[in-house]
Amino acid sequence: MNVQYLKKIIIAVLFLANITSRAHAETVKAYEADIIIYGGTSAAVIAAVQASRSGKSVIVVSPDQHLGGLSSSGLGFTDTGNKSVIGGIAREFYHRVYLHYQGREAWKWQHKEEYGNKGQGTPAIDGADRTMWIFEPHVAESIMEDFVKENNLQVFRGEWLDRKNGVEMKQHVISAIRTLSGKEFKGKMFIDATYEGDLMAAAKVSYHIGREANSVYKETWNGVQQLAFQHNHHFATKISPYRISGDKNSGLLPGVSNEPVAVKGSGDHKLQAYCYRMCLTDKPENRKAFTKPDLYDPMQYELLARLFQSGWNELFNKYDPVPNRKTDTNNHGPFSTDFIGMNYGYPEASYEERKKIIKAHEDYQKGLMYFMANDEKVPELYRTAMQKWGLAKDEFVDNGNWPYQIYVREARRMVSDYVLTEHEVLGRKNVPKPIGMGSYALDSHNTQRYITPEGYVQNEGDIGVKAPRPYSISYDAIVPKARECANLLVPVCLSSSHIAYGSIRMEPVFMILGESAATAAALAIDHHIGIQEISYSELKARLLKQKQYLELTE
C-alpha cells in the first residue's frame, strides 16, 4: 500500500471521526488519546508504560478491575525459559520484584533465608542481575499499580468492548472503540492486549482458533498428537472410562468424549485446557480450608480416585514454592486442575457464555480440591496431606481468595502475512524484523480425553519439545495484513501456529511484545503512517536503546 495514500486515509478517517463524534457527543462519553490499549494484562500495562515514556498520550481500557493478567493472578512461578533474553521493561518488572523481597517486611510468613530459591532452570532470586522471577500474586499486582501511578496512566476498569458494534472503522483504519457502558475511546493507534483477541476479532482481522494440521505449515508437533506423552500427563495404567468400571452400558464418566480420536497430525478447533493457578499455603494462620463449591459432583473426580488406586503418587509435584510458604499450583498428571475439553467455545462465546464457562472451571477446580481433602475414595495418606493446604487468606482478598484471571492458555490467534511456526522456535528458519525473543519449549497441555480402541481412558494433546536456543519474534507477527487494519497491533494473540504459540505464550514474552508494540505505535504516529509502513531500522534502534534483546549475537 502506498505510504502517501495511507497517510491521506488516516488523516481523512480521523477528520471524519471527529465530525461524527460531535453529533452524538451528548449521548456518548468520549475520551481521546494517541494510543488506546484494550486489555488489563501484563502486556497491556507494559505497553502503556512504554507509550507514556515515548511521549504519547495513552488510555488503557481494561475489562478487568485488577491489572496484570496471569502475572498478578497466581502465575508467580514464572516460565522464564532463558532469562538472559528478557529485557526492557519486562526485566524492570522482575528487578522490582527483587527489590521488594530485599526488605525484611516482605517476609511475613517465613524468613527470607528459609526460601528455597529454586526455579525451572533458573534461581528465583538472581542476585548478580538483581532480578527475581518467582513471587506472590499481590506483589505483582502492586508493581503493576506502581507503573500506573508513576506514569500517570489513565485506566478505565470494568470496561468491556462492544464486540458487535463497538469498533468504528473506515478504509482499514480504526478511529474509535466503544464499550458496553457507552464510553467511546478515540485514538490514532490501537493495541489489543487481551488474551482473547476481542478487539482484533471485532475489527474483522483474520484469525484462527484451534490446531492447524501439520500439513498447513509443514510442522511435526501441531495437530492431533495421540500417543505423544512428553510431560507424563497421560494415563500410564489401564483405567476404565465408564461409570461402572468395565461396563460400557453404564455410561461415560464426566469429561470423557465418545468421539473417536482423529488421525495424527490432523487439525481441529479444539483448545488446550484452561485452569486457575491457585495460590495455596500450608501456613495455618494464613490458610483457608477448601470448601464444597456451589455445584459439586464427586463423580467428576472418579477417574482421579481410580488413578490413586492404580498407585499414582505425584499429587504434589506442581505445588511450586513462591515466597511466604505459598505456592503457584499448576496442573500435573493425568487428572488434575486442567478442565480438559470444557473450553472449546470460550474464544467466540458471548460475555455471558464466557462467565458460565469460567464458573464451570471454578466449580470443577474447587470441587477437585474439596474432593481430595475429604472424599474417602482418596487414600487417607493424601487426604491427610491435602487437609494441611488451603487458599492463602492474604491473596485475592476481594474474591474469596480465588484467582481473578482464569489461565487462557490460548484463544484466538491472528493470521497475518507472517505466521510464526515451530520452524522458527526450533531454529530452523531465520526470523525477519525481530522485536523480542522467546526461549520456552513448544508446550501444549492436553486438549481432549478419549477412549482408546482397547476401551481405556486416555488424554491427547500433551506436547513439550525444548527449543535448542532462544529465538527471535518478528514484528510482522504482531501486525495485521495491511488490507485489514493499518493502526492495530496485537502483541498477545499474535500470528502464530498453535504449537509455536505454546512457546510464545509466556508472561515475560507478552511484556516484551507489549513494549515493542507501543514503540512501533509511537513511531507510526510520529511519521503519520500505518504500522505496516514503519522503518524497521528505526524501530530496531529504539528497541535496542530500550535494552530489548532482539536476536542472538553469537
Order of alpha helices (4+ residues) and beta strands (2+ residues): alpha-beta-alpha-beta-alpha-beta-beta-alpha-beta-beta-beta-beta-alpha-beta-alpha-beta-beta-alpha-beta-beta-alpha-alpha-beta-beta-alpha-beta-beta-beta-beta-beta-beta-beta-alpha-alpha-alpha
